[in-house]
Amino acid sequence: MRNSRYGFGKFTPIHADEKIRYAMILFSGTEMLVPLLILKAEDERLQSLAEPDH
C-alpha cells in the first residue's frame, strides 16, 4: 500500500518458522528508501504502559 511519499509493506518469510514482518517505507520520487521495520512491543511492556502511575 502506498501514497506518493509513504508506503506500508508486509514481508512474508521464505521459511515457515520465521515471523511475518511489517515495515513503513519512504519514497523519494520513484525510488524506495530503506524500509523502517515495525516491531510489536512485548505484551508485558504494553501492559505496563496501560497501568496508571502510582
N, CA, C and O atoms as a CHARMM CRD file, in Angstrom:
* protein
*
  216
    1    1 MET  N      0.86400  -1.15400   0.00000 PROA 1      0.00000
    2    1 MET  CA     0.00000   0.00000   0.00000 PROA 1      0.00000
    3    1 MET  C      0.91900   1.22800   0.00000 PROA 1      0.00000
    4    1 MET  O      1.91000   1.26600   0.72800 PROA 1      0.00000
    5    2 ARG  N      0.58500   2.22000  -0.81400 PROA 2      0.00000
    6    2 ARG  CA     1.47700   3.36500  -0.94000 PROA 2      0.00000
    7    2 ARG  C      0.72200   4.61400  -1.38800 PROA 2      0.00000
    8    2 ARG  O     -0.22400   4.53600  -2.17100 PROA 2      0.00000
    9    3 ASN  N      1.16300   5.78000  -0.86900 PROA 3      0.00000
   10    3 ASN  CA     0.74700   7.04400  -1.44500 PROA 3      0.00000
   11    3 ASN  C      1.99000   7.63200  -2.11200 PROA 3      0.00000
   12    3 ASN  O      2.91300   6.87900  -2.42200 PROA 3      0.00000
   13    4 SER  N      2.05300   8.93100  -2.34200 PROA 4      0.00000
   14    4 SER  CA     3.18700   9.49600  -3.07400 PROA 4      0.00000
   15    4 SER  C      4.50300   9.50600  -2.28500 PROA 4      0.00000
   16    4 SER  O      5.57300   9.55700  -2.89000 PROA 4      0.00000
   17    5 ARG  N      4.44500   9.46000  -0.96200 PROA 5      0.00000
   18    5 ARG  CA     5.67000   9.56500  -0.16800 PROA 5      0.00000
   19    5 ARG  C      5.91200   8.39100   0.78300 PROA 5      0.00000
   20    5 ARG  O      7.06300   8.06800   1.07800 PROA 5      0.00000
   21    6 TYR  N      4.85400   7.75400   1.26200 PROA 6      0.00000
   22    6 TYR  CA     4.97200   6.68200   2.24800 PROA 6      0.00000
   23    6 TYR  C      4.30000   5.41400   1.74400 PROA 6      0.00000
   24    6 TYR  O      3.39300   5.45600   0.91300 PROA 6      0.00000
   25    7 GLY  N      4.76100   4.30500   2.25900 PROA 7      0.00000
   26    7 GLY  CA     4.14400   3.02800   1.94000 PROA 7      0.00000
   27    7 GLY  C      4.18300   2.12100   3.15200 PROA 7      0.00000
   28    7 GLY  O      4.88300   2.39800   4.12600 PROA 7      0.00000
   29    8 PHE  N      3.43700   1.04900   3.08700 PROA 8      0.00000
   30    8 PHE  CA     3.39900   0.06500   4.15100 PROA 8      0.00000
   31    8 PHE  C      3.59800  -1.28700   3.49500 PROA 8      0.00000
   32    8 PHE  O      2.89000  -1.62600   2.54700 PROA 8      0.00000
   33    9 GLY  N      4.55200  -2.06300   3.98800 PROA 9      0.00000
   34    9 GLY  CA     4.85500  -3.34600   3.37100 PROA 9      0.00000
   35    9 GLY  C      4.71600  -4.50500   4.32700 PROA 9      0.00000
   36    9 GLY  O      4.97300  -4.37700   5.52400 PROA 9      0.00000
   37   10 LYS  N      4.30700  -5.64300   3.78800 PROA 10     0.00000
   38   10 LYS  CA     4.24000  -6.89800   4.53700 PROA 10     0.00000
   39   10 LYS  C      5.27000  -7.82200   3.90000 PROA 10     0.00000
   40   10 LYS  O      5.20600  -8.10600   2.70400 PROA 10     0.00000
   41   11 PHE  N      6.21600  -8.28700   4.70500 PROA 11     0.00000
   42   11 PHE  CA     7.28600  -9.12500   4.21100 PROA 11     0.00000
   43   11 PHE  C      7.07500 -10.55500   4.70900 PROA 11     0.00000
   44   11 PHE  O      7.26400 -10.84500   5.89000 PROA 11     0.00000
   45   12 THR  N      6.68700 -11.42700   3.81100 PROA 12     0.00000
   46   12 THR  CA     6.42600 -12.82500   4.14700 PROA 12     0.00000
   47   12 THR  C      7.74000 -13.59600   4.07600 PROA 12     0.00000
   48   12 THR  O      8.44800 -13.51300   3.07200 PROA 12     0.00000
   49   13 PRO  N      8.07700 -14.34300   5.12100 PROA 13     0.00000
   50   13 PRO  CA     9.35600 -15.06500   5.14100 PROA 13     0.00000
   51   13 PRO  C      9.37500 -16.24700   4.17400 PROA 13     0.00000
   52   13 PRO  O      8.33500 -16.78500   3.79500 PROA 13     0.00000
   53   14 ILE  N     10.57000 -16.62500   3.79400 PROA 14     0.00000
   54   14 ILE  CA    10.75700 -17.79500   2.92300 PROA 14     0.00000
   55   14 ILE  C     10.51300 -19.07700   3.71600 PROA 14     0.00000
   56   14 ILE  O      9.90200 -20.02200   3.21600 PROA 14     0.00000
   57   15 HSD  N     11.00000 -19.09600   4.96100 PROA 15     0.00000
   58   15 HSD  CA    10.87500 -20.28300   5.80600 PROA 15     0.00000
   59   15 HSD  C      9.66900 -20.13800   6.73400 PROA 15     0.00000
   60   15 HSD  O      9.44500 -19.06600   7.29500 PROA 15     0.00000
   61   16 ALA  N      8.90100 -21.19900   6.89500 PROA 16     0.00000
   62   16 ALA  CA     7.65700 -21.16900   7.67500 PROA 16     0.00000
   63   16 ALA  C      7.87600 -20.85500   9.15000 PROA 16     0.00000
   64   16 ALA  O      6.96400 -20.35200   9.80600 PROA 16     0.00000
   65   17 ASP  N      9.05900 -21.13800   9.69000 PROA 17     0.00000
   66   17 ASP  CA     9.29200 -20.91000  11.12600 PROA 17     0.00000
   67   17 ASP  C      9.66400 -19.45600  11.45000 PROA 17     0.00000
   68   17 ASP  O      9.82400 -19.10900  12.62000 PROA 17     0.00000
   69   18 GLU  N      9.80000 -18.61800  10.43700 PROA 18     0.00000
   70   18 GLU  CA    10.10700 -17.20900  10.66100 PROA 18     0.00000
   71   18 GLU  C      8.81700 -16.39600  10.71700 PROA 18     0.00000
   72   18 GLU  O      7.80400 -16.79400  10.14300 PROA 18     0.00000
   73   19 LYS  N      8.85400 -15.25200  11.41000 PROA 19     0.00000
   74   19 LYS  CA     7.67500 -14.40100  11.56400 PROA 19     0.00000
   75   19 LYS  C      7.47300 -13.50400  10.34600 PROA 19     0.00000
   76   19 LYS  O      8.42700 -13.13100   9.66200 PROA 19     0.00000
   77   20 ILE  N      6.21700 -13.16900  10.09300 PROA 20     0.00000
   78   20 ILE  CA     5.89500 -12.16300   9.08700 PROA 20     0.00000
   79   20 ILE  C      6.30700 -10.82000   9.67500 PROA 20     0.00000
   80   20 ILE  O      6.09800 -10.57100  10.86200 PROA 20     0.00000
   81   21 ARG  N      6.88500  -9.96400   8.86200 PROA 21     0.00000
   82   21 ARG  CA     7.33500  -8.65600   9.32800 PROA 21     0.00000
   83   21 ARG  C      6.63200  -7.55700   8.53700 PROA 21     0.00000
   84   21 ARG  O      6.22900  -7.75000   7.39000 PROA 21     0.00000
   85   22 TYR  N      6.49800  -6.40900   9.17600 PROA 22     0.00000
   86   22 TYR  CA     5.85500  -5.26400   8.54700 PROA 22     0.00000
   87   22 TYR  C      6.81700  -4.08500   8.59500 PROA 22     0.00000
   88   22 TYR  O      7.64800  -3.99100   9.49900 PROA 22     0.00000
   89   23 ALA  N      6.70400  -3.18700   7.62000 PROA 23     0.00000
   90   23 ALA  CA     7.59500  -2.03000   7.58200 PROA 23     0.00000
   91   23 ALA  C      6.88700  -0.83300   6.96800 PROA 23     0.00000
   92   23 ALA  O      5.97900  -0.97000   6.14800 PROA 23     0.00000
   93   24 MET  N      7.32900   0.34000   7.39100 PROA 24     0.00000
   94   24 MET  CA     6.92600   1.58500   6.76500 PROA 24     0.00000
   95   24 MET  C      8.02500   1.91300   5.77000 PROA 24     0.00000
   96   24 MET  O      9.21000   1.83100   6.09600 PROA 24     0.00000
   97   25 ILE  N      7.63700   2.28000   4.56700 PROA 25     0.00000
   98   25 ILE  CA     8.60400   2.53700   3.50700 PROA 25     0.00000
   99   25 ILE  C      8.47500   3.99200   3.06300 PROA 25     0.00000
  100   25 ILE  O      7.37400   4.48100   2.81000 PROA 25     0.00000
  101   26 LEU  N      9.60700   4.66700   2.97300 PROA 26     0.00000
  102   26 LEU  CA     9.63800   6.04500   2.48800 PROA 26     0.00000
  103   26 LEU  C     10.09900   6.04000   1.03400 PROA 26     0.00000
  104   26 LEU  O     10.95400   5.24000   0.65100 PROA 26     0.00000
  105   27 PHE  N      9.53700   6.92700   0.23200 PROA 27     0.00000
  106   27 PHE  CA     9.91000   7.02800  -1.17200 PROA 27     0.00000
  107   27 PHE  C     10.44000   8.41500  -1.47900 PROA 27     0.00000
  108   27 PHE  O      9.97800   9.40400  -0.91200 PROA 27     0.00000
  109   28 SER  N     11.40100   8.48400  -2.36900 PROA 28     0.00000
  110   28 SER  CA    11.91600   9.73200  -2.90800 PROA 28     0.00000
  111   28 SER  C     11.66300   9.65600  -4.40800 PROA 28     0.00000
  112   28 SER  O     12.43100   9.03400  -5.14000 PROA 28     0.00000
  113   29 GLY  N     10.59100  10.28600  -4.86100 PROA 29     0.00000
  114   29 GLY  CA    10.18200  10.13100  -6.25700 PROA 29     0.00000
  115   29 GLY  C      9.74000   8.70200  -6.48200 PROA 29     0.00000
  116   29 GLY  O      8.81900   8.23200  -5.81400 PROA 29     0.00000
  117   30 THR  N     10.37200   8.00200  -7.40400 PROA 30     0.00000
  118   30 THR  CA    10.04000   6.59400  -7.64600 PROA 30     0.00000
  119   30 THR  C     10.99700   5.64500  -6.93000 PROA 30     0.00000
  120   30 THR  O     10.82400   4.42800  -6.99000 PROA 30     0.00000
  121   31 GLU  N     12.00700   6.19800  -6.25100 PROA 31     0.00000
  122   31 GLU  CA    12.99700   5.37700  -5.56400 PROA 31     0.00000
  123   31 GLU  C     12.54600   5.02900  -4.14500 PROA 31     0.00000
  124   31 GLU  O     12.14700   5.90200  -3.37500 PROA 31     0.00000
  125   32 MET  N     12.61700   3.72800  -3.81300 PROA 32     0.00000
  126   32 MET  CA    12.28100   3.28000  -2.46800 PROA 32     0.00000
  127   32 MET  C     13.50300   3.43400  -1.57400 PROA 32     0.00000
  128   32 MET  O     14.58700   2.95400  -1.90700 PROA 32     0.00000
  129   33 LEU  N     13.32800   4.10000  -0.44300 PROA 33     0.00000
  130   33 LEU  CA    14.40700   4.24300   0.53000 PROA 33     0.00000
  131   33 LEU  C     14.38600   3.04500   1.47600 PROA 33     0.00000
  132   33 LEU  O     13.55000   2.15500   1.32200 PROA 33     0.00000
  133   34 VAL  N     15.27300   3.01200   2.43100 PROA 34     0.00000
  134   34 VAL  CA    15.37600   1.88700   3.36500 PROA 34     0.00000
  135   34 VAL  C     14.07900   1.73500   4.16600 PROA 34     0.00000
  136   34 VAL  O     13.61100   2.70600   4.76000 PROA 34     0.00000
  137   35 PRO  N     13.48800   0.52700   4.19100 PROA 35     0.00000
  138   35 PRO  CA    12.26900   0.30800   4.99100 PROA 35     0.00000
  139   35 PRO  C     12.55200   0.43800   6.48500 PROA 35     0.00000
  140   35 PRO  O     13.62600   0.06200   6.95300 PROA 35     0.00000
  141   36 LEU  N     11.58700   0.96900   7.22600 PROA 36     0.00000
  142   36 LEU  CA    11.67200   1.07300   8.68200 PROA 36     0.00000
  143   36 LEU  C     10.85700  -0.06600   9.26700 PROA 36     0.00000
  144   36 LEU  O      9.63100  -0.07000   9.16200 PROA 36     0.00000
  145   37 LEU  N     11.51600  -1.01500   9.87400 PROA 37     0.00000
  146   37 LEU  CA    10.86500  -2.19900  10.41200 PROA 37     0.00000
  147   37 LEU  C      9.94500  -1.83200  11.57300 PROA 37     0.00000
  148   37 LEU  O     10.32300  -1.04900  12.44500 PROA 37     0.00000
  149   38 ILE  N      8.74900  -2.39100  11.58400 PROA 38     0.00000
  150   38 ILE  CA     7.78100  -2.17100  12.65700 PROA 38     0.00000
  151   38 ILE  C      7.73900  -3.43600  13.50600 PROA 38     0.00000
  152   38 ILE  O      7.43600  -4.51700  13.00100 PROA 38     0.00000
  153   39 LEU  N      8.04100  -3.30300  14.78400 PROA 39     0.00000
  154   39 LEU  CA     8.01700  -4.43800  15.70100 PROA 39     0.00000
  155   39 LEU  C      6.91900  -4.24100  16.73300 PROA 39     0.00000
  156   39 LEU  O      6.70900  -3.12900  17.21700 PROA 39     0.00000
  157   40 LYS  N      6.22000  -5.31200  17.06800 PROA 40     0.00000
  158   40 LYS  CA     5.20500  -5.24900  18.11200 PROA 40     0.00000
  159   40 LYS  C      5.90000  -5.29500  19.47000 PROA 40     0.00000
  160   40 LYS  O      6.80600  -6.09900  19.68900 PROA 40     0.00000
  161   41 ALA  N      5.46900  -4.43100  20.36700 PROA 41     0.00000
  162   41 ALA  CA     6.02200  -4.43300  21.72100 PROA 41     0.00000
  163   41 ALA  C      5.60600  -5.71800  22.43600 PROA 41     0.00000
  164   41 ALA  O      4.54900  -6.27900  22.14900 PROA 41     0.00000
  165   42 GLU  N      6.43000  -6.17400  23.35700 PROA 42     0.00000
  166   42 GLU  CA     6.11100  -7.36400  24.14200 PROA 42     0.00000
  167   42 GLU  C      4.87200  -7.09000  24.99500 PROA 42     0.00000
  168   42 GLU  O      4.64500  -5.95900  25.42400 PROA 42     0.00000
  169   43 ASP  N      4.08100  -8.12400  25.23600 PROA 43     0.00000
  170   43 ASP  CA     2.83800  -7.98400  25.99400 PROA 43     0.00000
  171   43 ASP  C      3.06100  -7.35500  27.37400 PROA 43     0.00000
  172   43 ASP  O      2.24700  -6.54900  27.82500 PROA 43     0.00000
  173   44 GLU  N      4.16900  -7.72300  28.05200 PROA 44     0.00000
  174   44 GLU  CA     4.44800  -7.16800  29.36800 PROA 44     0.00000
  175   44 GLU  C      4.66700  -5.65000  29.28900 PROA 44     0.00000
  176   44 GLU  O      4.21500  -4.91200  30.16400 PROA 44     0.00000
  177   45 ARG  N      5.34000  -5.20000  28.26800 PROA 45     0.00000
  178   45 ARG  CA     5.60600  -3.77000  28.09400 PROA 45     0.00000
  179   45 ARG  C      4.30600  -3.02500  27.79100 PROA 45     0.00000
  180   45 ARG  O      4.07500  -1.94000  28.32500 PROA 45     0.00000
  181   46 LEU  N      3.46100  -3.59900  26.94000 PROA 46     0.00000
  182   46 LEU  CA     2.18200  -2.97200  26.63800 PROA 46     0.00000
  183   46 LEU  C      1.32600  -2.85200  27.89500 PROA 46     0.00000
  184   46 LEU  O      0.66700  -1.83500  28.10900 PROA 46     0.00000
  185   47 GLN  N      1.33800  -3.89200  28.72400 PROA 47     0.00000
  186   47 GLN  CA     0.56200  -3.87700  29.96400 PROA 47     0.00000
  187   47 GLN  C      1.06300  -2.79200  30.91100 PROA 47     0.00000
  188   47 GLN  O      0.26500  -2.08200  31.52300 PROA 47     0.00000
  189   48 SER  N      2.39200  -2.66100  31.03400 PROA 48     0.00000
  190   48 SER  CA     2.94000  -1.64200  31.93900 PROA 48     0.00000
  191   48 SER  C      2.62000  -0.23700  31.45200 PROA 48     0.00000
  192   48 SER  O      2.46800   0.66900  32.27200 PROA 48     0.00000
  193   49 LEU  N      2.51600  -0.02900  30.16500 PROA 49     0.00000
  194   49 LEU  CA     2.15500   1.28200  29.63400 PROA 49     0.00000
  195   49 LEU  C      0.68000   1.60500  29.89600 PROA 49     0.00000
  196   49 LEU  O      0.30600   2.77200  30.01300 PROA 49     0.00000
  197   50 ALA  N     -0.14900   0.56700  29.98700 PROA 50     0.00000
  198   50 ALA  CA    -1.57400   0.76300  30.20700 PROA 50     0.00000
  199   50 ALA  C     -1.91100   1.01600  31.67500 PROA 50     0.00000
  200   50 ALA  O     -2.97900   1.54600  31.97900 PROA 50     0.00000
  201   51 GLU  N     -1.01300   0.64300  32.58900 PROA 51     0.00000
  202   51 GLU  CA    -1.27800   0.83300  34.02200 PROA 51     0.00000
  203   51 GLU  C     -1.01200   2.27500  34.42600 PROA 51     0.00000
  204   51 GLU  O     -0.00600   2.85600  34.01700 PROA 51     0.00000
  205   52 PRO  N     -1.91200   2.86800  35.23500 PROA 52     0.00000
  206   52 PRO  CA    -1.69400   4.23900  35.68900 PROA 52     0.00000
  207   52 PRO  C     -0.53000   4.29600  36.67600 PROA 52     0.00000
  208   52 PRO  O     -0.26600   3.33300  37.39500 PROA 52     0.00000
  209   53 ASP  N      0.16300   5.43800  36.70100 PROA 53     0.00000
  210   53 ASP  CA     1.27000   5.63600  37.65300 PROA 53     0.00000
  211   53 ASP  C      0.69400   5.77500  39.05800 PROA 53     0.00000
  212   53 ASP  O     -0.40100   6.30600  39.24600 PROA 53     0.00000
  213   54 HSD  N      1.45100   5.28900  40.04400 PROA 54     0.00000
  214   54 HSD  CA     1.00300   5.38900  41.45300 PROA 54     0.00000
  215   54 HSD  C      1.63600   6.57000  42.10700 PROA 54     0.00000
  216   54 HSD  O      1.39000   6.82800  43.28500 PROA 54     0.00000
